[in-house]
Amino acid sequence: MNKKEATAEEQEIRNREHSDAGKKLKDVEYCAEAKCTNLVQVVDAGATGFTRVWKQATAKEDIPQKRLEDFADIIHDLIHVFGLDDADNTLFNIFWHPDDEDLMGFNRNRLIFLNLAHYAKKDVPLDMAYIEWYYIIAHEMAHSKTPFHDEHHELLFAALSSHYLPKLHKVPEVFNALECGMGCS
């Protein structure tokens, strides 16, 4: 079986992701930068506010506007949870890659890209979507300091996750779910 020769960009990404990595390096596919490198910016971002929206160049499906609006609302609320309201407007990006719904997101040059197709595929209740995307964002934020999936990334991810958890619990959708999970009728 012949493997396809890596392009220069793919090789650069592999080198960045795997050089000088710690002991626990894993080939993690759900946030691999190499899986999504051909994005084009969507000019009309709709109701996403300040979040830029991208689309995989090969995607044939149109971006579902209602799902985009719902997803953007979740991301904006979580930006507030992480205290990044005043951050550069380009820090968080939403992209549409329906051909790879398992790809949750990636961090490229300290910019975080989150896959709308993964959100749309899962179709979980709103409270669970907040919780799931909270952890996905914390994971990608940890990559801003270390590109590897090693012990350093695990420690930073754990620290970020636990530090901001009390603020996540104050998000009304999450608060209501937790309160009802404890005996509301």
Secondary structure, DSSP 8 states (H G I E B T S, - for coil): -------HHHHHHHHHHHTT--TT-----TT-GGG---EEE-S--TT-TT-EEEEETT--S---HHHHHHHHHHHHHHHHHTT-TTS-TTSEEEEE-TT-TT--EEEETTEEEEEHHHHHHH---HHHHHHHHHHHHHHHHHTTT--SSSHHHHHHHHHHHHHHHHHHHTSHHHHHHHHHTTT--
